[in-house]
Amino acid sequence: MPRDTYFRSIDYLRISITDRCNLRCVYCMPEEGVVPCSHDDVLRYEEIERVARAAAALGVRKIRLTGGEPLVRLGVVELVRALARIPGIEDLAMTTNAMLLRRYAAPLAEAGLRRVNVSLDTLRPERFRAITRWGDLDTALDGIAAAFEAGLEPVKINTVVMRGQNDDEVVALARKTLEARWHVRYIEWMPVGDAARDWRARVVTTAEIRAQIEAELGPLVPAKVGGAGPSRTFKLPDALGTLGFISAVSEHFCASCNRLRLTADGKLRPCLLAADEIDLRAPLRQGASQADIQALLQEAIHAKPRGHHLADCAQVRDRAMAQIGG
């Protein structure tokens, strides 16, 4: 398992397979969208597979497919099938908005996908449409149901908590875990791309979120849920699901960061909240060997910073979240 210069083990690769999306969530993409990558600029599936094989040979054990929205790219089931066959890959997951999950959940599970994270920021239909701009809450909830039916568990619900927009629903979402195997993860607003504007006014900290929940529902107890990640996980006593807190801004988890990100256009990012990138697309198309790709992966690993600089008012304006793969 490769280690970076701060002795962190790097065993997780997030792969964005498209920068396109069928929604326009306010923290991810501007309403007019972003200028999409051309067809030729996006990594081909065989190129993604080559990178994944090189990463697995180095010691990467977990891959997550992201976007944009990964299910809008044709052939995604066959990509999952190819990645699931790579020796050494033990956990293959996907982050989705669930708009197309009813159609794809069963085929994805059959192809080898293990589990899904679903972006869901509200339980109110009108608010859901306002936050996503184009989305339908019933479709998302039906997609979550399809994930359970297909056995894509644990199903983690990613909720970006936004001051004045949905911070009054954190308790309602917590209550869902009492009756369903939802693993709700509250995520602090991150200043990436267009979301960097006035970001400090929008952040609701983990401490505030947890205080709301415990004031109404009682103390939380530590818990565990499958799939390593940055979430600090708890649960309500006797709940079927769990509550996780991802505190990228107020209590950053950089000391335990174990991941690299590959953008849809073939750039390796050592850190989500920094603009540094290493190009893989050109070497792949110029005949790079697996050893060459591994060397570039190692370069990215050694380039990982100790931590982000949000405390110094740094912001990541180079790309929207959908262009990075979040």
C-alpha positions in Angstrom: 0.0 0.0 0.0 1.6 3.3 -1.0 2.2 6.0 1.5 2.6 9.8 1.0 5.3 12.0 2.5 3.2 12.3 5.7 3.0 8.5 6.1 -0.7 8.3 5.2 -1.7 5.1 3.4 -3.3 5.8 0.0 -5.7 3.0 -0.9 -8.7 4.8 -2.4 -9.2 6.2 -5.9 -12.2 8.3 -6.8 -12.8 8.3 -10.6 -15.1 10.8 -12.2 -16.4 9.3 -15.5 -18.3 12.4 -16.7 -18.6 16.1 -15.9 -22.2 16.1 -17.2 -25.2 15.9 -14.9 -29.0 15.8 -15.1 -29.3 18.1 -12.1 -27.9 21.5 -11.2 -27.4 21.3 -7.4 -26.6 24.7 -6.0 -23.3 23.7 -4.3 -22.0 21.7 -7.2 -22.8 23.4 -10.5 -24.0 26.8 -11.7 -27.6 26.9 -13.0 -26.4 27.3 -16.6 -24.1 24.3 -16.2 -20.4 24.2 -17.0 -18.8 24.0 -20.4 -18.7 20.2 -20.8 -15.6 18.4 -21.9 -15.6 17.3 -25.5 -16.1 13.6 -26.3 -12.4 13.4 -27.1 -11.2 15.0 -23.9 -13.0 12.6 -21.6 -11.1 9.4 -20.7 -12.3 6.3 -22.5 -13.4 3.4 -20.5 -10.4 1.3 -21.5 -8.2 4.2 -20.3 -10.0 4.3 -17.0 -9.5 0.6 -16.6 -5.8 0.9 -17.3 -5.5 3.5 -14.6 -7.5 1.4 -12.2 -5.3 -1.6 -12.9 -2.1 0.4 -12.3 -3.6 1.8 -9.0 -4.6 -1.7 -7.8 -1.1 -3.0 -8.5 0.3 -0.2 -6.2 -2.1 -1.2 -3.4 -5.3 0.8 -4.0 -8.2 -1.3 -2.8 -11.2 0.9 -3.1 -12.6 2.7 -6.2 -15.6 5.0 -6.2 -17.2 6.2 -9.5 -18.5 9.8 -9.5 -19.4 12.5 -11.9 -21.2 14.8 -12.7 -23.7 12.1 -12.5 -22.1 8.7 -13.5 -25.3 7.1 -14.6 -25.8 9.6 -17.5 -22.8 8.1 -19.3 -23.7 5.2 -21.6 -22.1 1.9 -20.9 -21.5 2.5 -17.2 -22.6 -1.1 -16.3 -19.9 -2.6 -18.5 -17.3 -0.3 -17.0 -18.4 -1.5 -13.5 -18.1 -5.1 -14.7 -14.5 -4.5 -16.0 -13.4 -2.7 -12.8 -14.9 -5.4 -10.6 -12.7 -8.0 -12.2 -9.4 -6.2 -11.4 -7.4 -8.2 -8.9 -6.9 -6.3 -5.7 -10.0 -4.1 -5.9 -12.0 -5.1 -2.8 -14.6 -2.3 -2.8 -16.3 -0.8 -5.8 -18.9 2.0 -5.1 -20.7 4.8 -6.8 -22.0 8.3 -5.8 -25.3 9.2 -7.6 -28.2 11.5 -7.4 -30.5 8.5 -7.9 -32.5 10.0 -10.7 -31.6 7.0 -12.9 -31.0 4.5 -10.1 -34.3 2.6 -10.5 -33.2 1.6 -14.0 -29.6 0.8 -13.2 -29.5 -0.6 -9.6 -30.0 -4.3 -10.4 -27.7 -4.3 -13.5 -25.0 -2.5 -11.5 -25.2 -5.0 -8.6 -25.0 -7.9 -11.0 -22.0 -6.3 -12.6 -20.1 -6.1 -9.3 -21.0 -2.7 -7.8 -21.0 -3.1 -4.0 -22.8 0.0 -2.7 -24.0 3.5 -3.4 -24.0 6.9 -1.9 -27.0 9.0 -2.8 -27.0 12.8 -2.7 -30.2 13.9 -0.9 -30.3 17.3 0.8 -34.0 17.5 1.8 -37.1 15.5 2.3 -39.4 18.3 1.0 -40.4 18.1 -2.7 -40.5 21.8 -3.4 -37.2 22.4 -1.6 -35.7 19.4 -3.4 -36.5 21.0 -6.8 -35.1 24.4 -5.6 -31.8 22.9 -4.4 -31.3 20.6 -7.5 -33.1 23.0 -9.8 -34.4 20.2 -12.0 -34.9 17.2 -9.7 -37.9 15.2 -8.4 -37.9 14.0 -4.9 -40.1 11.0 -5.5 -37.8 9.8 -8.3 -34.8 10.0 -5.9 -36.6 8.1 -3.1 -37.6 5.4 -5.6 -34.0 5.1 -6.6 -33.0 4.7 -3.0 -35.6 1.9 -2.7 -34.2 0.3 -5.8 -30.7 0.3 -4.3 -31.9 -1.6 -1.2 -33.8 -4.1 -3.4 -30.6 -4.7 -5.4 -28.5 -5.2 -2.3 -26.3 -2.1 -2.8 -25.8 -1.7 0.9 -24.9 0.2 3.0 -26.9 3.0 1.3 -25.3 6.2 2.5 -27.3 9.5 2.1 -25.0 12.5 1.5 -26.6 15.7 2.8 -24.9 19.0 2.3 -26.2 21.2 5.1 -26.7 24.8 4.0 -27.6 27.7 6.3 -31.0 29.1 5.5 -31.8 26.4 2.9 -32.0 23.0 4.6 -30.4 23.3 8.0 -33.9 23.1 9.6 -34.1 19.5 8.4 -31.2 17.8 10.0 -33.4 16.4 12.8 -36.0 15.1 10.2 -33.2 13.3 8.4 -31.9 11.9 11.6 -35.3 10.5 12.4 -35.2 8.5 9.1 -32.5 6.4 10.6 -34.8 5.2 13.3 -37.1 3.5 10.8 -34.9 2.8 7.8 -31.3 1.5 7.1 -30.3 4.9 5.9 -26.8 6.0 6.8 -27.1 9.8 6.7 -23.9 11.8 6.4 -24.1 15.5 7.1 -21.5 17.4 4.9 -20.3 20.9 5.6 -20.5 23.2 2.6 -17.1 23.4 0.8 -15.9 26.4 -1.1 -15.3 24.8 -4.5 -15.9 26.5 -7.8 -19.1 28.6 -7.9 -19.8 27.5 -4.3 -16.9 29.5 -3.1 -18.9 32.8 -3.1 -19.9 33.8 0.4 -19.1 30.3 1.6 -18.5 31.2 5.2 -22.0 32.5 5.5 -23.4 29.2 4.2 -21.4 26.7 6.4 -23.3 25.0 9.1 -20.6 23.3 11.3 -20.8 19.7 12.5 -21.0 21.0 16.1 -24.1 22.9 15.2 -25.7 20.0 13.4 -25.0 17.5 16.2 -26.3 19.9 18.8 -29.6 20.2 17.0 -30.0 16.5 16.8 -29.1 15.7 20.4 -31.3 18.5 21.7 -34.3 16.9 20.1 -33.5 13.2 19.9 -31.0 12.6 22.7 -27.3 11.7 22.9 -25.6 9.9 20.0 -23.5 6.8 20.5 -20.4 5.8 18.4 -21.2 3.5 15.5 -19.5 1.9 12.5 -20.7 1.4 9.0 -19.0 -0.4 6.1 -16.7 1.5 3.7 -13.8 3.6 5.0 -14.2 7.3 4.7 -13.9 10.7 6.4 -17.2 10.4 8.3 -17.2 10.3 12.1 -20.1 8.0 12.6 -22.7 7.8 15.4 -26.2 6.5 15.9 -29.3 7.1 17.9 -30.0 4.2 20.3 -31.9 1.4 18.6 -31.8 3.1 15.2 -31.6 1.0 12.1 -29.2 3.4 10.4 -26.4 5.7 11.4 -25.5 9.4 11.4 -22.1 10.5 10.0 -20.5 13.9 10.1 -18.0 15.0 7.4 -16.4 18.2 8.7 -14.2 19.3 5.9 -14.2 22.9 7.0 -14.5 23.0 10.8 -12.7 19.8 11.8 -10.8 18.7 8.8 -9.8 15.1 8.4 -6.6 15.7 6.3 -4.5 13.7 8.7 -6.3 10.5 7.7 -6.9 11.3 4.0 -6.4 8.1 2.0 -7.4 9.2 -1.5 -6.6 10.5 -4.9 -9.1 11.8 -7.5 -9.1 11.3 -11.2 -11.2 13.8 -13.2 -13.2 12.9 -16.2 -10.7 14.6 -18.5 -7.8 12.5 -17.0 -6.2 14.8 -14.4 -5.1 13.4 -11.1 -5.8 15.6 -8.1 -3.9 14.9 -4.9 -6.3 17.0 -2.9 -9.9 18.0 -3.5 -9.4 21.5 -2.0 -6.2 22.4 -4.0 -5.8 23.1 -7.7 -2.7 21.0 -8.3 -3.2 18.3 -11.0 -1.1 15.8 -12.9 -2.1 14.9 -16.4 -2.7 11.2 -17.2 -4.7 11.5 -20.4 -1.7 12.6 -22.6 0.6 9.8 -21.4 -2.2 7.2 -21.8 -2.7 8.2 -25.4 1.0 8.4 -26.1 1.5 4.7 -25.2 2.5 4.9 -21.5 3.2 1.5 -19.9 1.6 0.4 -16.6 4.9 1.3 -14.9 4.7 4.8 -16.4 1.1 5.2 -15.1 2.2 3.9 -11.7 5.0 6.4 -11.6 2.5 9.2 -12.2 0.2 7.9 -9.5 3.2 7.8 -7.1 4.0 11.4 -8.1 0.5 12.4 -7.2 0.7 10.5 -3.9 3.9 12.3 -3.0 2.4 15.7 -4.0 -0.5 15.3 -1.4 -0.3 18.3 0.9 -0.4 18.0 4.7 -3.8 19.7 4.7 -6.0 22.3 3.1 -5.9 26.0 3.9 -9.5 26.9 4.4 -8.7 28.3 7.8 -6.6 30.9 5.9 -9.6 31.8 3.7 -8.4 29.8 0.8 -10.9 28.9 -1.9 -10.9 26.4 -4.8 -12.1 28.4 -7.8 -10.4 26.5 -10.6 -13.2 24.0 -11.3 -16.8 23.4 -10.2 -17.4 20.3 -8.0 -18.9 18.5 -10.9 -15.7 19.0 -12.9 -13.6 17.5 -10.2 -15.7 14.6 -9.2 -16.2 15.6 -5.5 
